[in-house]
Amino acid sequence: MSHPVVNADVKSALDNSPETDIRDEAQQAPPPKNYLLLAIFTCFCPAYPVNIVALVFSVMSISSYNQGDREGAERLGRNAKWVAMASVIIGLLVIAIYCTVHFTTLLS
C-alpha cells in the first residue's frame, strides 16, 4: 500500500486559511454591550415612546458593530442603556401615579 503524497503547497495554503488561523479570534475584543435584554424588558413598562427608542438604539448598536463601527456601537449601546433606565423610571412613576389616583378616588 502506498501512502498518498501531500503537496507542500496545499498544506501551506491550508495553514494560512482564515478557518485555521486562530490568532485573529484571540486578538479580537468582545463586542460592546448593546443592552438588548434590558431594552426588551422595558417594553413591558408603560412608557411606550421611550422604551421603543431604547430598543431601536440597541438594535442600531448591533448593526453598527456588524458593520465594523465599534465606537458607534459603544455610543449607541450607552444611549440604549440610559434611555432604557429612563423608561423604567418613567414606567414606575406612571404605575405609582395610577395606583395613587385609583386608591384615593376609591376611598372617597
One Martini backbone bead per residue (centre of mass of N, CA, C, O) as a GRO file, in nm:
protein
  108
    1MET     BB    1   0.096   0.036   0.022
    2SER     BB    2   0.034   0.363  -0.051
    3HIS     BB    3   0.102   0.683   0.019
    4PRO     BB    4  -0.005   0.982   0.003
    5VAL     BB    5   0.081   1.273  -0.150
    6VAL     BB    6   0.171   1.577  -0.005
    7ASN     BB    7   0.139   1.891  -0.083
    8ALA     BB    8   0.296   2.174   0.029
    9ASP     BB    9   0.102   2.391  -0.088
   10VAL     BB   10  -0.158   2.289   0.039
   11LYS     BB   11  -0.068   2.300   0.334
   12SER     BB   12   0.002   2.605   0.340
   13ALA     BB   13  -0.281   2.702   0.258
   14LEU     BB   14  -0.426   2.580   0.506
   15ASP     BB   15  -0.260   2.730   0.729
   16ASN     BB   16  -0.355   3.031   0.602
   17SER     BB   17  -0.634   3.005   0.667
   18PRO     BB   18  -0.901   3.144   0.839
   19GLU     BB   19  -1.006   2.876   0.973
   20THR     BB   20  -0.704   2.807   1.111
   21ASP     BB   21  -0.680   3.098   1.226
   22ILE     BB   22  -0.667   3.182   1.581
   23ARG     BB   23  -0.537   3.465   1.625
   24ASP     BB   24  -0.774   3.655   1.543
   25GLU     BB   25  -0.971   3.572   1.772
   26ALA     BB   26  -0.786   3.655   2.017
   27GLN     BB   27  -0.758   3.971   1.932
   28GLN     BB   28  -1.047   4.009   1.961
   29ALA     BB   29  -1.282   4.186   2.090
   30PRO     BB   30  -1.548   4.213   2.246
   31PRO     BB   31  -1.846   4.308   2.223
   32PRO     BB   32  -2.039   4.549   2.291
   33LYS     BB   33  -2.281   4.663   2.473
   34ASN     BB   34  -2.651   4.667   2.395
   35TYR     BB   35  -2.901   4.611   2.587
   36LEU     BB   36  -3.139   4.423   2.482
   37LEU     BB   37  -3.278   4.301   2.733
   38LEU     BB   38  -3.348   4.570   2.864
   39ALA     BB   39  -3.518   4.678   2.627
   40ILE     BB   40  -3.726   4.449   2.634
   41PHE     BB   41  -3.817   4.492   2.926
   42THR     BB   42  -3.923   4.792   2.880
   43CYS     BB   43  -4.175   4.708   2.702
   44PHE     BB   44  -4.346   4.656   2.983
   45CYS     BB   45  -4.357   4.947   3.018
   46PRO     BB   46  -4.556   5.255   3.056
   47ALA     BB   47  -4.330   5.392   2.814
   48TYR     BB   48  -4.349   5.373   2.493
   49PRO     BB   49  -4.167   5.579   2.343
   50VAL     BB   50  -3.905   5.521   2.510
   51ASN     BB   51  -3.867   5.205   2.479
   52ILE     BB   52  -3.842   5.206   2.171
   53VAL     BB   53  -3.582   5.371   2.159
   54ALA     BB   54  -3.408   5.166   2.311
   55LEU     BB   55  -3.444   4.938   2.103
   56VAL     BB   56  -3.325   5.091   1.862
   57PHE     BB   57  -3.044   5.144   1.981
   58SER     BB   58  -2.970   4.846   2.019
   59VAL     BB   59  -2.993   4.761   1.721
   60MET     BB   60  -2.793   4.975   1.615
   61SER     BB   61  -2.550   4.861   1.769
   62ILE     BB   62  -2.537   4.592   1.625
   63SER     BB   63  -2.511   4.707   1.338
   64SER     BB   64  -2.249   4.868   1.381
   65TYR     BB   65  -2.071   4.625   1.458
   66ASN     BB   66  -2.120   4.466   1.188
   67GLN     BB   67  -1.984   4.718   1.021
   68GLY     BB   68  -1.721   4.811   1.222
   69ASP     BB   69  -1.843   5.022   1.442
   70ARG     BB   70  -1.741   5.040   1.758
   71GLU     BB   71  -1.792   5.328   1.865
   72GLY     BB   72  -2.089   5.343   1.778
   73ALA     BB   73  -2.181   5.097   1.944
   74GLU     BB   74  -2.108   5.211   2.220
   75ARG     BB   75  -2.282   5.466   2.206
   76LEU     BB   76  -2.556   5.321   2.152
   77GLY     BB   77  -2.546   5.146   2.408
   78ARG     BB   78  -2.551   5.378   2.610
   79ASN     BB   79  -2.816   5.499   2.513
   80ALA     BB   80  -2.987   5.248   2.568
   81LYS     BB   81  -2.940   5.242   2.870
   82TRP     BB   82  -3.050   5.527   2.947
   83VAL     BB   83  -3.331   5.497   2.816
   84ALA     BB   84  -3.414   5.243   2.973
   85MET     BB   85  -3.393   5.367   3.254
   86ALA     BB   86  -3.600   5.591   3.200
   87SER     BB   87  -3.833   5.396   3.139
   88VAL     BB   88  -3.848   5.266   3.415
   89ILE     BB   89  -3.900   5.524   3.577
   90ILE     BB   90  -4.154   5.613   3.425
   91GLY     BB   91  -4.314   5.353   3.475
   92LEU     BB   92  -4.316   5.373   3.786
   93LEU     BB   93  -4.458   5.647   3.797
   94VAL     BB   94  -4.717   5.564   3.652
   95ILE     BB   95  -4.796   5.344   3.853
   96ALA     BB   96  -4.803   5.522   4.106
   97ILE     BB   97  -5.016   5.724   4.004
   98TYR     BB   98  -5.237   5.523   3.943
   99CYS     BB   99  -5.262   5.403   4.230
  100THR     BB  100  -5.319   5.665   4.377
  101VAL     BB  101  -5.574   5.746   4.222
  102HIS     BB  102  -5.736   5.487   4.259
  103PHE     BB  103  -5.730   5.471   4.584
  104THR     BB  104  -5.837   5.765   4.647
  105THR     BB  105  -6.110   5.742   4.481
  106LEU     BB  106  -6.224   5.489   4.625
  107LEU     BB  107  -6.249   5.618   4.925
  108SER     BB  108  -6.443   5.881   4.849
   0.00000   0.00000   0.00000
